[in-house]
Amino acid sequence: MRVSDFDFDLPEDLIALRPARPRDAARLLVIGPEENALEDRSVRDLPSFLAPGDLLVFNDTNVIPARLFGTRTLGPASAKIEVMLHTRESASEWRTFHRPARKLAPGETIAFPGGLEATVGEKGEGGEAGLRFSASGPELDAAIASAGEMPLPPYIARKRAADDEDLADYQTLHAEEPGAVAAPTAGLHFTPALMAALEARGVATVRLTLHVGAGTFLPVTAEDTEAHRMHAERGEITEAEAAAINEARARGGRIVAVGTTSLRLLESAAEEAGIVHPFHGETDIFITPGYRFRAVDILMTNFHLPRSTLFMLVSALRSTDEMKRAYAHAVAEKYRFYSYGDACLIFGNPE
């Protein structure tokens, strides 16, 4: 498929720079279940669209302060550099993106505040490289927490700097497992009051973990989807979590993924018949129109970038034309877009 098929116009002023307050006051565009059905509601209305026995699946990853600023040195030369962590490879090693990256060379040393240092290893494409840090394990985690900044998405960071409000705003209510460098943003809309309303409705919940990488923000540069390479992200579904998901489906409940990260991990762990198995490892699943969903019935997600892999994913859940019409409606109604923006509730196409 042509990547240009997933393009659409989005006014810059619709990109949200701060979240709604309170979080569940964000708007909710309900898409489906009938073809071309659209309904303008609020996130607080979510329980009314779900039924007793349905299961909400959250991603409990915790965003770490993954944006680091340091000084690179090779011999007598030195220069400032920005480093974005994206995938942990060992107790002391991370795959990272760098800016500027053109002159970065293997063997260089990067010094960060607080005495933390790293040596550049093998370079990859698009400004990617491996770093081996001078600290390891919990010591490295503490050093990153001290030296790093909250890694706001590029479309926000271009317009304002991260601040103390983001330390809370860019974490979900369910954040527990440190390791993400981007938030599972659909989860940002949930509050204790909304969770209580869902429980009262008889909707169950389960948590899994997918550590979102910085690759989620990389543009699709290929002209055809077949040529695009997804960056892998590490995730886990325990035996107990898989059992809860399978039991809910067996009782007739619908599986509702909160965010594309939850959906991608569920689909990575599901067999053809829809049974979800325990999972521990990396997934680089790339979902485009024509994909047959195995585990997920409904998706709650934010609005995504034009030509992005995530807009391709939601176009697989309905259709590209229908999602373009829904996004055009959202633009006309001035919904707020992207990480701090409003949400969609998308019902999968009936079999």
C-alpha positions, -999 to +999 in steps of 0.1 A: +000+000+000+011+035-007+020+055+025+004+086+008-030+068+011-028+075+048-022+113+046-047+139+058-047+176+066-044+187+102-042+223+114-013+230+137-035+246+162-053+214+170-021+198+184-027+197+222+002+211+243-014+202+277-039+175+287-075+181+296-081+188+333-094+166+349-081+139+325-115+123+320-130+156+308-113+150+274-137+145+244-144+110+230-152+104+193-171+070+191-165+053+158-189+025+150-201-002+156-222+005+125-205+017+093-198+054+093-214+059+127-199+088+146-209+101+180-194+130+199-191+122+236-168+126+266-143+102+281-165+101+312-192+085+290-170+054+283-188+031+307-221+036+288-205+021+257-192-010+275-212-040+290-208-060+321-182-087+315-162-066+290-124-064+298-103-032+296-066-040+289-042-013+302-005-009+296+013-003+330+046+009+316+062+038+334+079+066+314+115+072+324+133+106+319+149+093+287+160+126+271+196+133+280+219+162+271+256+156+271+290+165+256+306+142+231+344+139+229+368+122+204+404+133+210+406+171+214+372+178+198+340+182+218+304+191+210+269+192+226+246+163+218+210+152+227+204+116+234+171+098+234+170+063+250+147+039+233+155+002+240+174-013+269+197-041+258+215-050+290+221-037+326+245-010+312+235-007+275+208+012+256+199+016+220+196+054+215+188+081+190+211+111+188+209+147+175+230+158+158+241+123+147+259+128+115+295+130+129+289+107+159+316+079+157+321+046+174+345+049+203+335+084+213+327+092+249+296+112+259+296+129+293+264+136+311+256+156+343+264+139+375+295+121+363+276+096+341+295+086+309+288+064+279+308+050+250+294+049+215+292+015+200+278+004+166+258+030+147+226+023+129+203+041+105+184+073+113+207+086+140+205+053+160+235+040+180+243+017+209+256+033+241+275+014+269+272+034+301+297+037+330+270+027+355+248-004+355+215-017+368+198+003+395+228+027+397+223+035+360+186+039+365+192+064+393+217+083+372+193+086+343+165+097+366+188+125+379+202+136+346+173+131+322+142+150+312+107+137+305+108+128+268+079+148+254+069+139+218+086+160+191+054+178+181+051+191+216+088+196+224+092+218+192+066+242+208+076+242+245+100+228+269+092+200+293+084+212+329+074+199+363+037+195+352+048+170+326+063+147+353+027+139+364+008+147+332+029+123+310+023+093+333-008+072+333-028+062+364-016+026+359+021+034+354+042+009+374+069-008+354+098+016+345+111+014+309+091+034+284+104+065+267+069+075+255+036+073+273+008+049+263-013+080+258-048+065+257-042+056+294-037+093+302-075+098+302-082+076+332-090+089+367-100+072+399-135+084+394-137+069+359-122+036+371-149+035+399-176+040+373-163+013+351-162-011+381-197-002+390-207-010+354-192-045+358-163-039+334-132-058+345-096-047+340-062-063+335-027-048+330+001-059+307+034-042+300+048-029+267+077-005+270+071+021+244+102+031+224+112+064+207+107+046+174+070+053+178+077+089+168+098+081+137+082+092+104+075+066+078+100+076+050+092+047+027+068+053-002+052+018+003+043+002+035+061-030+025+094-011+027+089+002+063+108-013+092+092-012+126+114-008+157+110-036+182+095-029+217+098-052+247+067-065+264+053-090+288+020-108+294+021-131+324+003-164+327-023-148+351-029-119+327-033-142+297-057-164+317-079-133+327-081-122+291-090-157+278-116-162+306-133-129+298-136-138+261-149-173+269-176-157+290-187-135+261-169-103+271-153-080+246-116-073+248-111-035+249-075-024+243-066+009+260-041+022+235-024+009+204+005-004+226-019-028+245-034-038+212-001-045+195+011-067+224-022-086+226-022-093+188+015-104+191+006-129+218-026-143+202-030-174+181-053-175+151-083-186+172-079-156+195-064-174+225-038-151+241-006-168+254+019-156+279+045-134+262+079-121+272+102-106+246+101-081+217+075-074+191+078-054+159+043-062+147+031-038+119-007-037+114-021-023+082-054-026+064-062-063+056-050-075+089-074-099+107-076-090+144-074-120+167-077-108+203-091-072+203-127-062+197-126-025+206-098+001+208-096+033+228-069+055+214-059+091+208-057+107+174-026+099+154-003+116+129-009+116+092+011+089+073+020+072+106+020+035+114-006+041+141-031+057+116-025+027+095-034+005+125-067+022+132-075+021+094-071-017+097-096-018+125-123+000+104-112+011+069-089+038+056-118+057+040-139+055+072-111+066+094-103+096+071-139+106+074-138+103+111-106+123+113-121+150+090-151+152+114-127+155+144-108+184+126-141+201+118-153+198+154-119+209+167-109+178+186-075+181+202-049+158+186-020+136+197-005+126+230-022+152+252-053+154+230-088+138+229-096+101+223-115+078+200-134+047+208-132+024+178-154-007+174-138-033+152-156-043+120-180-072+126-170-105+110 
